[in-house]
Amino acid sequence: MGDPTFLYLGELTIAWYFLSSRGLTCMIEHDGQAIAVDDSTGAELGRIPYPNE
């Protein structure tokens, strides 16, 4: 289940949390991309654009 209270750029979005080699990381969807965010710093770790349908 995702966390619906995650704020990204001032907007609520759903975040899915997991442990990585960098610690607690979350994945969110924003503007048609999956974005990995460091939970402790809020730093963006990477983006994966969705393929065009």
N, C-alpha and C positions, 0 to 999 in steps of 0.2 A: 504494500500500500504506500502511496506517495504522501508526502507532507504538503498539504495545500496552503501552508502559511509562509512559505519561503518568499522573501522579497528579492527581486532582481531588477536593478535599475528603477526602483520605486514602484514596481508592479508585482502583484501577487502571482505566483506561479507554483506549479507542483514540482517538488524536488524528490528524487530517489537517492537515498544515501547508501554508500558502501565504503568499505575500507580498501585503501590502496597503499602503495609503497610510500605515498606522501601523507598518509593519515586519513582522516575522515573526508571524503569527497562526495559531492552530490552532482547528479545529472539533472539538468532542467531542459525544457523546450522553450525556445524563444525565437520569434521571427523565422520559423521554418528550419531551425538548426537545433541539434542537440549540443548542449554546452556543459563542459565539466568545470565545476567551481570548487575551490578549496574552501571547506566549511569554516575553518578557523580564521582565515584572512579575507575571504570573499574574492580572492584573486581568480581570474579566469585561467584555466589550465589548457583548454583546447576547445575547438568547435568542429562539429561534424555536420556538414550540410546534408539535408535530406535529398534523395534523388528526385528529379523531376518526374512527376507522375503523368 
